[in-house]
Amino acid sequence: MQRIRTITETLQMLKKEDPETCLSEFLIRKLANNYKIRSIKTGNKVLIDYDSLLAFLQSKSYELPMEQIIIG
């Protein structure tokens, strides 16, 4: 099952794993908007596939296509 989180929750999870991370909400949003990681856009909210972000950061391939699903 995929771990889908808001951008804020995604950053909080990442900081639990790496307290000294330099990633920001802005960068995560930019990665999603540029289709570098999987995300779902619903209204003004963007939901991030956390495992897709980790795969991107580790330069690993991810079995699902990188896309942003827009709802509404």
N, CA, C and O atoms as a MOPAC input file, in Angstrom:
PM7 MOZYME 1SCF
protein

 N      0.83400 1    -1.18100 1     0.00000 1
 C      0.00000 1     0.00000 1     0.00000 1
 C      0.88100 1     1.24800 1     0.00000 1
 O      1.87600 1     1.32000 1     0.72000 1
 N      0.50500 1     2.20900 1    -0.80300 1
 C      1.27900 1     3.43700 1    -0.90900 1
 C      1.03900 1     4.33700 1     0.29800 1
 O     -0.05500 1     4.37600 1     0.86200 1
 N      2.08700 1     5.05500 1     0.67600 1
 C      1.97300 1     6.01800 1     1.77700 1
 C      1.75300 1     7.39900 1     1.16200 1
 O      2.70000 1     8.03900 1     0.70500 1
 N      0.52200 1     7.84500 1     1.15400 1
 C      0.15000 1     9.13700 1     0.58200 1
 C     -0.00500 1    10.13400 1     1.72600 1
 O     -0.76800 1     9.89700 1     2.66200 1
 N      0.71200 1    11.23900 1     1.64800 1
 C      0.71000 1    12.23400 1     2.71800 1
 C      0.65900 1    13.64200 1     2.12600 1
 O      0.99100 1    13.85200 1     0.95900 1
 N      0.23600 1    14.60200 1     2.95300 1
 C      0.32900 1    16.00500 1     2.53800 1
 C      1.81300 1    16.36800 1     2.48300 1
 O      2.66200 1    15.61800 1     2.96300 1
 N      2.10900 1    17.50700 1     1.90200 1
 C      3.50600 1    17.93400 1     1.80800 1
 C      4.09500 1    18.13000 1     3.20400 1
 O      5.23400 1    17.73700 1     3.45900 1
 N      3.32900 1    18.73100 1     4.10200 1
 C      3.80800 1    18.95300 1     5.47400 1
 C      4.07700 1    17.62500 1     6.17500 1
 O      5.11000 1    17.46400 1     6.82600 1
 N      3.15200 1    16.67200 1     6.04500 1
 C      3.33700 1    15.35600 1     6.66500 1
 C      4.52300 1    14.61800 1     6.05000 1
 O      5.26000 1    13.92500 1     6.75000 1
 N      4.70100 1    14.76900 1     4.74500 1
 C      5.82700 1    14.14000 1     4.05500 1
 C      7.14400 1    14.65200 1     4.62000 1
 O      8.05100 1    13.86700 1     4.89900 1
 N      7.24800 1    15.95200 1     4.78700 1
 C      8.47400 1    16.53500 1     5.32300 1
 C      8.69600 1    16.09200 1     6.76600 1
 O      9.83200 1    15.82400 1     7.15700 1
 N      7.63500 1    16.01000 1     7.56000 1
 C      7.76800 1    15.54000 1     8.94500 1
 C      8.27700 1    14.10200 1     8.98800 1
 O      9.13400 1    13.77500 1     9.80900 1
 N      7.76300 1    13.24600 1     8.11900 1
 C      8.22200 1    11.85300 1     8.06900 1
 C      9.69500 1    11.78200 1     7.67100 1
 O     10.47100 1    11.01200 1     8.23700 1
 N     10.05900 1    12.59700 1     6.69000 1
 C     11.43600 1    12.61600 1     6.22200 1
 C     12.37500 1    13.10100 1     7.32000 1
 O     13.47700 1    12.57600 1     7.47700 1
 N     11.93600 1    14.10500 1     8.08100 1
 C     12.77200 1    14.62900 1     9.17300 1
 C     12.91000 1    13.63200 1    10.31900 1
 O     13.89600 1    13.68100 1    11.05400 1
 N     11.94700 1    12.73200 1    10.48700 1
 C     12.08300 1    11.67700 1    11.50000 1
 C     13.19700 1    10.71000 1    11.10200 1
 O     13.94600 1    10.23100 1    11.95200 1
 N     13.29700 1    10.42900 1     9.80600 1
 C     14.33800 1     9.53100 1     9.31000 1
 C     15.68800 1    10.22500 1     9.21800 1
 O     16.72700 1     9.60900 1     9.45600 1
 N     15.67100 1    11.52000 1     8.86800 1
 C     16.90100 1    12.29800 1     8.70300 1
 C     16.68600 1    13.69400 1     9.29200 1
 O     16.28700 1    14.61300 1     8.57700 1
 N     16.95100 1    13.85700 1    10.59800 1
 C     16.68900 1    15.13800 1    11.25900 1
 C     17.42700 1    16.32900 1    10.64600 1
 O     16.99900 1    17.47100 1    10.80900 1
 N     18.52100 1    16.07400 1     9.95000 1
 C     19.31000 1    17.17300 1     9.37900 1
 C     19.03800 1    17.39900 1     7.89500 1
 O     19.84000 1    18.03100 1     7.20800 1
 N     17.91900 1    16.89100 1     7.39900 1
 C     17.61100 1    17.05000 1     5.97700 1
 C     17.50400 1    18.52500 1     5.59900 1
 O     17.07300 1    19.35800 1     6.39600 1
 N     17.89800 1    18.82100 1     4.38600 1
 C     17.82100 1    20.18900 1     3.87600 1
 C     16.60800 1    20.38600 1     2.97200 1
 O     16.40800 1    21.47600 1     2.43500 1
 N     15.80100 1    19.35000 1     2.80000 1
 C     14.62100 1    19.47300 1     1.94800 1
 C     13.59200 1    20.38500 1     2.59500 1
 O     13.49600 1    20.47400 1     3.81900 1
 N     12.82700 1    21.05900 1     1.75000 1
 C     11.77900 1    21.96600 1     2.22900 1
 C     10.44700 1    21.59000 1     1.57600 1
 O     10.39900 1    20.81300 1     0.62300 1
 N      9.37500 1    22.16000 1     2.11300 1
 C      8.05700 1    21.95200 1     1.50500 1
 C      8.05400 1    22.49200 1     0.08500 1
 O      7.44600 1    21.89800 1    -0.80500 1
 N      8.72800 1    23.61100 1    -0.13100 1
 C      8.79000 1    24.21500 1    -1.46000 1
 C      9.40100 1    23.23700 1    -2.46700 1
 O      8.87900 1    23.07200 1    -3.56900 1
 N     10.51300 1    22.58700 1    -2.08500 1
 C     11.17800 1    21.66300 1    -2.99900 1
 C     10.29800 1    20.44700 1    -3.28400 1
 O     10.21100 1    20.00000 1    -4.42800 1
 N      9.65100 1    19.91400 1    -2.26100 1
 C      8.77100 1    18.75700 1    -2.46500 1
 C      7.63500 1    19.12800 1    -3.41500 1
 O      7.29600 1    18.34700 1    -4.30400 1
 N      7.04500 1    20.30400 1    -3.23900 1
 C      5.97300 1    20.77500 1    -4.12500 1
 C      6.49700 1    20.93000 1    -5.55800 1
 O      5.81200 1    20.57300 1    -6.51600 1
 N      7.70700 1    21.45900 1    -5.69400 1
 C      8.29300 1    21.65800 1    -7.02600 1
 C      8.54900 1    20.31000 1    -7.71600 1
 O      8.31400 1    20.17400 1    -8.91600 1
 N      9.02800 1    19.31900 1    -6.95900 1
 C      9.24200 1    17.99100 1    -7.53000 1
 C      7.92700 1    17.40000 1    -8.01800 1
 O      7.87700 1    16.78800 1    -9.08500 1
 N      6.86700 1    17.58100 1    -7.24400 1
 C      5.55300 1    17.06700 1    -7.64200 1
 C      5.04300 1    17.78300 1    -8.88200 1
 O      4.55800 1    17.14200 1    -9.81500 1
 N      5.14700 1    19.08800 1    -8.90100 1
 C      4.64100 1    19.87000 1   -10.04000 1
 C      5.42300 1    19.61400 1   -11.32900 1
 O      4.89600 1    19.79400 1   -12.42600 1
 N      6.68400 1    19.19400 1   -11.19000 1
 C      7.50900 1    18.89000 1   -12.36000 1
 C      7.51800 1    17.39500 1   -12.68600 1
 O      8.33800 1    16.93300 1   -13.47900 1
 N      6.58700 1    16.63100 1   -12.06200 1
 C      6.40500 1    15.20000 1   -12.33100 1
 C      7.65600 1    14.37300 1   -12.04700 1
 O      7.89400 1    13.36700 1   -12.71400 1
 N      8.44900 1    14.77800 1   -11.07800 1
 C      9.62300 1    14.00400 1   -10.67300 1
 C      9.23300 1    12.94400 1    -9.64600 1
 O      9.90400 1    11.92100 1    -9.51200 1
 N      8.13000 1    13.20000 1    -8.91600 1
 C      7.60100 1    12.24500 1    -7.95400 1
 C      6.09500 1    12.14500 1    -8.16100 1
 O      5.47800 1    13.05300 1    -8.71600 1
 N      5.50500 1    11.03500 1    -7.71100 1
 C      4.06300 1    10.84100 1    -7.86200 1
 C      3.32000 1    11.70000 1    -6.85800 1
 O      3.73200 1    11.83300 1    -5.70600 1
 N      2.22500 1    12.27800 1    -7.30700 1
 C      1.41700 1    13.11300 1    -6.42200 1
 C     -0.02400 1    13.14800 1    -6.91100 1
 O     -0.33400 1    12.77300 1    -8.04200 1
 N     -0.88300 1    13.60700 1    -6.02800 1
 C     -2.29700 1    13.79400 1    -6.35000 1
 C     -2.63600 1    15.22900 1    -5.99000 1
 O     -2.40200 1    15.66400 1    -4.86300 1
 N     -3.18100 1    15.95900 1    -6.93800 1
 C     -3.58200 1    17.33600 1    -6.67400 1
 C     -5.09800 1    17.38800 1    -6.59400 1
 O     -5.79300 1    17.01200 1    -7.53800 1
 N     -5.60200 1    17.85200 1    -5.46600 1
 C     -7.04100 1    17.98000 1    -5.27000 1
 C     -7.31100 1    19.37600 1    -4.73900 1
 O     -7.00500 1    19.68200 1    -3.58600 1
 N     -7.88300 1    20.21800 1    -5.58200 1
 C     -8.05900 1    21.62700 1    -5.21800 1
 C     -6.69900 1    22.28100 1    -5.08200 1
 O     -5.87800 1    22.20500 1    -5.99600 1
 N     -6.45300 1    22.92600 1    -3.94600 1
 C     -5.15600 1    23.55100 1    -3.69600 1
 C     -4.18400 1    22.61400 1    -2.98500 1
 O     -3.00900 1    22.94500 1    -2.81900 1
 N     -4.66500 1    21.45800 1    -2.56900 1
 C     -3.84300 1    20.52200 1    -1.79600 1
 C     -3.13400 1    19.54300 1    -2.72100 1
 O     -3.71700 1    19.03200 1    -3.67700 1
 N     -1.86600 1    19.29500 1    -2.41700 1
 C     -1.07800 1    18.30800 1    -3.15200 1
 C     -0.71700 1    17.19100 1    -2.18300 1
 O     -0.15100 1    17.43700 1    -1.11800 1
 N     -1.05200 1    15.95900 1    -2.56500 1
 C     -0.71900 1    14.79000 1    -1.76000 1
 C      0.44700 1    14.07200 1    -2.41800 1
 O      0.47100 1    13.88900 1    -3.63500 1
 N      1.41100 1    13.66800 1    -1.60600 1
 C      2.65400 1    13.10100 1    -2.10300 1
 C      2.71700 1    11.61100 1    -1.82000 1
 O      2.34400 1    11.15900 1    -0.73800 1
 N      3.19000 1    10.85000 1    -2.79900 1
 C      3.50300 1     9.43600 1    -2.60700 1
 C      4.88700 1     9.39100 1    -1.96000 1
 O      5.90000 1     9.58100 1    -2.63400 1
 N      4.92200 1     9.13900 1    -0.65300 1
 C      6.16400 1     9.20100 1     0.12000 1
 C      7.22500 1     8.24500 1    -0.43200 1
 O      8.40300 1     8.60000 1    -0.49000 1
 N      6.82600 1     7.05600 1    -0.83000 1
 C      7.79100 1     6.08300 1    -1.35400 1
 C      8.38700 1     6.54200 1    -2.68200 1
 O      9.53900 1     6.23900 1    -2.99000 1
 N      7.60400 1     7.26700 1    -3.46000 1
 C      8.09700 1     7.82300 1    -4.71200 1
 C      9.17700 1     8.87500 1    -4.43000 1
 O     10.18700 1     8.94000 1    -5.13100 1
 N      8.95600 1     9.68700 1    -3.40800 1
 C      9.95200 1    10.69400 1    -3.02300 1
 C     11.23900 1    10.00700 1    -2.57400 1
 O     12.33000 1    10.41300 1    -2.97400 1
 N     11.12000 1     8.97100 1    -1.74800 1
 C     12.32000 1     8.25700 1    -1.28900 1
 C     13.06500 1     7.63400 1    -2.45900 1
 O     14.29400 1     7.68400 1    -2.50900 1
 N     12.33100 1     7.04400 1    -3.40300 1
 C     12.96600 1     6.44100 1    -4.57800 1
 C     13.69600 1     7.50900 1    -5.39000 1
 O     14.80500 1     7.27400 1    -5.87100 1
 N     13.08000 1     8.67900 1    -5.54400 1
 C     13.71600 1     9.77200 1    -6.27900 1
 C     15.00200 1    10.20000 1    -5.58000 1
 O     16.03100 1    10.38700 1    -6.23000 1
 N     14.94800 1    10.35400 1    -4.26600 1
 C     16.11900 1    10.80700 1    -3.51300 1
 C     17.24400 1     9.77600 1    -3.53700 1
 O     18.41900 1    10.13100 1    -3.45500 1
 N     16.88400 1     8.51600 1    -3.64600 1
 C     17.88100 1     7.44500 1    -3.68700 1
 C     18.26400 1     7.08100 1    -5.11900 1
 O     19.04300 1     6.15500 1    -5.34100 1
 N     17.71800 1     7.80800 1    -6.08300 1
 C     17.98000 1     7.58600 1    -7.50800 1
 C     17.65200 1     6.16700 1    -7.93700 1
 O     18.36500 1     5.57600 1    -8.74900 1
 N     16.56900 1     5.61700 1    -7.39200 1
 C     16.11400 1     4.28300 1    -7.77600 1
 C     14.90700 1     4.40400 1    -8.68500 1
 O     14.16700 1     5.38500 1    -8.61800 1
 N     14.71200 1     3.43100 1    -9.51600 1
 C     13.52200 1     3.44800 1   -10.35900 1
 C     12.31000 1     3.09900 1    -9.49800 1
 O     12.43300 1     2.40700 1    -8.48800 1
 N     11.16600 1     3.57300 1    -9.89900 1
 C      9.93200 1     3.35300 1    -9.15800 1
 C      8.96100 1     2.69300 1   -10.10900 1
 O      8.82700 1     3.12900 1   -11.25300 1
 N      8.27800 1     1.64600 1    -9.66000 1
 C      7.48100 1     0.82400 1   -10.56900 1
 C      6.28600 1     1.53100 1   -11.18000 1
 O      5.76900 1     1.08900 1   -12.20600 1
 N      5.83900 1     2.61600 1   -10.57400 1
 C      4.68900 1     3.35000 1   -11.11000 1
 C      5.17800 1     4.58100 1   -11.87000 1
 O      6.21600 1     5.13700 1   -11.51000 1
 N      4.47000 1     5.02400 1   -12.90300 1
 C      4.90300 1     6.20100 1   -13.65100 1
 C      4.80500 1     7.46900 1   -12.79600 1
 O      3.91800 1     7.59100 1   -11.95100 1
 N      5.71300 1     8.39400 1   -13.02100 1
 C      5.69700 1     9.65500 1   -12.30900 1
 C      4.63900 1    10.55100 1   -12.96000 1
 O      4.75900 1    10.91300 1   -14.13000 1
 N      3.63700 1    10.89300 1   -12.21600 1
 C      2.55600 1    11.70200 1   -12.74600 1
 C      1.87400 1    12.43500 1   -11.61000 1
 O      2.02100 1    12.07700 1   -10.44200 1
 N      1.14200 1    13.44300 1   -11.96200 1
 C      0.32600 1    14.14000 1   -10.98400 1
 C     -1.12500 1    13.98000 1   -11.40300 1
 O     -1.50100 1    14.33700 1   -12.52000 1
 N     -1.92000 1    13.45300 1   -10.52400 1
 C     -3.33800 1    13.27500 1   -10.79900 1
 C     -4.07700 1    14.49900 1   -10.28900 1
 O     -3.96000 1    14.83900 1    -9.11200 1
 N     -4.82200 1    15.15600 1   -11.13300 1
 C     -5.55100 1    16.36300 1   -10.75900 1
 C     -7.02600 1    16.01200 1   -10.57900 1
 O     -7.66500 1    15.47600 1   -11.48600 1
 N     -7.55100 1    16.31900 1    -9.40600 1
 C     -8.94900 1    16.05400 1    -9.09400 1
 C     -9.66300 1    17.37900 1    -8.93300 1
 O     -9.20400 1    18.26500 1    -8.21300 1
 N    -10.79400 1    17.50500 1    -9.61400 1
 C    -11.61700 1    18.70800 1    -9.43100 1
 C    -11.34700 1    19.69500 1   -10.43200 1
 O    -11.95400 1    20.76600 1   -10.42200 1

